[in-house]
Amino acid sequence: MAKQNEYTPDSVYHPGETLAERLEELNMGSKEFAIKTGKPEKTISQLLHGASAITPEMAVLFEKVLKIPAQFWLERQNNYDIAIARAKREADLKKEIDWIKNIPYANMAKLGWVPKTSKPLEKLEHTFAYFGVSNVTGFNAYYMNQRVPVSFRISLSNTKKPWAFAAWLRQGELQADKLKAVPYHKTSLLEALPQLKAIMASHPANFFEQVREICSCAGVKVVYTPCLTGAAVHGSTRWIGDTPIIQLSARYKQNDIFWFTFFHELAHILKHGKKYVALENVDYDEEEQLKEQEADDFAIEWTFSKKEEAEVMRQEIIYLEDIITFAKKFGTHPAMIIGRFHHKKLLPYSLGREFIKPIDLSEYE
């Protein structure tokens, strides 16, 4: 018997085959069956040869003549249609198999974001499920071509490794979805800034937990997502619906960089609104570069201001004891002063390293 198309699986048969078997049992020809059901003989012939499908109307008519419930025929047809669709999808996936080479799948699997597998087709299916898309076209439309500006508002097509960035950002979305937060309230976030700075200054062991709790009370979700190969990023800020999300990678795993990045991302929420998405290593235009500078200035002000830096620099010789004293005076952590001076090459890189605290946020992945 002819199949409907080349994707027909061997284990699932077209309901026309079952119909043919039943008619043979009843010693009833297709013409007689057509007359009894009131359907054209051509329609019945096409059905018997797998060239057409059983409709609900036909199933009800068959029920009366064959004494087999209409639901039986509809289930057979549905199972066959789904099997055909799955087989066709597998064939379509094989055409896209090379695309999976762009995805840092092994790294993602190691982090537990996708199941471990060495089979390309399984990798492809798991990757599409991870991103919540059906195929490469859907991925490109959403992440590369800004087809959904309300949800994403950024194109990754200008990044060096767009697929890695997309995977990192997607993980942040999935993590944020598990967190609870009150509706965003800008005033509450502004009022929380001194408290957040105090946590930076003391840098307790549970600092990240405290930061998340304070931010969630202002309607901001904060997540930690480790870096992926190809996505060298410290942090990102974007809005998902009416909720701002700060996604941090803790890249380099040291406190001075973490806190500067955190306050930088806070600035984007407070100053730049829902339409702005902050992400490193994206080609920004001149206006966006100004916003990034504005966020840097905000982070400087809240971690170790230029005025405070100038006060420290008035010292003829800077000793570590002086830095500790200034840090207490300014309400900051010594690492913020030392890190700045290291960056500007005002202190030997080896000096003050004991104040640069290593951080491990793996429990928050």
C-alpha positions, 0 to 999 in steps of 0.5 A, a space after each residue: 500500500 502506498 504511503 502518504 510521503 517518504 517520512 512514514 515511520 514503519 511502526 505507525 500505519 495510516 488508518 487507511 490500512 486498518 480500514 482496509 483490513 476491516 472491510 476485508 473481514 466484512 467482505 465489503 468492497 470499497 464501492 459498497 462502503 462508499 455507498 453505505 457511508 454516503 461518501 464518494 468512492 474516490 474519497 474512500 479509495 484515497 483513504 485506503 491508499 493513504 493519500 487522504 486523512 479521516 475527518 471527524 465527520 468521516 469517523 462518525 459515519 464509519 462508526 455507524 457502518 463498521 461498529 467501531 467508535 469514531 474515537 478509534 479512527 480519530 486516534 489512529 489518524 492523530 497518532 499517524 499525523 504526529 508520527 509523520 510530523 516527528 519524522 519530518 522534523 527529524 529530517 529537517 533537523 538533519 539539514 540544520 545539523 551543522 548549526 549546532 557547532 556554533 553552540 558551546 554545548 559541552 560547556 553548557 552541559 558541564 554547567 547542567 544547562 542541557 543534558 549531556 550527549 554526544 549525538 548531534 541530533 539530540 544536541 540540536 533538540 536539547 538546544 532548541 528546547 533550552 532556548 524555547 524555539 523550534 528551529 534555527 529560523 526561530 533562534 535567528 529571528 529572536 536573538 539575532 534579528 530583533 524580531 521580538 523587540 518587546 521581549 529582547 530589545 537587542 541584536 546579538 548579530 554584532 557580537 563575536 560569539 552571538 550563540 554563546 552570549 545568547 546561551 548565557 542570557 537565556 540562562 539568566 532568564 531561566 534563573 530569574 523566572 525562579 525568583 520572586 520579587 515585588 513590583 519594581 519601585 524606583 524610590 525603594 531601589 534608590 533608598 537601598 543604595 546606602 545599604 548595598 554600599 555598606 554590604 560592599 564595604 563589609 563584604 560578608 560571606 553571604 553578601 550575594 544573598 543579602 544583595 538579592 534580598 534587598 534588590 528583590 524588595 525593590 522589585 529587581 531580580 539579581 542572578 549569578 550565571 557563570 561565564 561561557 566559553 566565547 561569552 566574556 561578560 561581567 554582567 548584563 541588565 535588561 527588563 523582562 516584562 515589568 521586572 528589571 534583571 541584573 545578571 552577573 557572571 563574577 568574571 575573574 571572581 574578585 570582589 572589586 570587579 564584582 561590586 563595580 559591575 553590580 553598581 554599573 548595572 544598577 545605574 542602567 535600571 535607575 537611569 536608562 529605562 526598559 528599552 535599554 539592554 546593557 551587555 558587554 562586547 556589543 557594538 554600541 552607537 555613540 548614544 549608547 556609549 554615553 549611557 555606558 559611560 554614565 553607568 561607569 560614572 555611577 559605579 565610580 561614585 558609589 564604590 570609590 568616587 573621583 573626589 575620594 580618589 583625589 583626596 587619597 592621591 594628595 598623600 605623598 606616599 600611600 601606605 596600605 594602612 592609609 588605604 584602610 583608613 580611607 576605606 573606613 572614612 569613605 564607607 567602602 572596601 579597601 579593594 575598591 581603592 586598591 583595584 582602582 590604583 592597580 588599574 591606573 598603575 598607581 600602585 604595584 600590582 603585587 601591593 594590597 592583593 590580600 584585600 582583593 577577595 576571591 568570591 565563589 557564587 557557585 551555590 547560586 547557579 
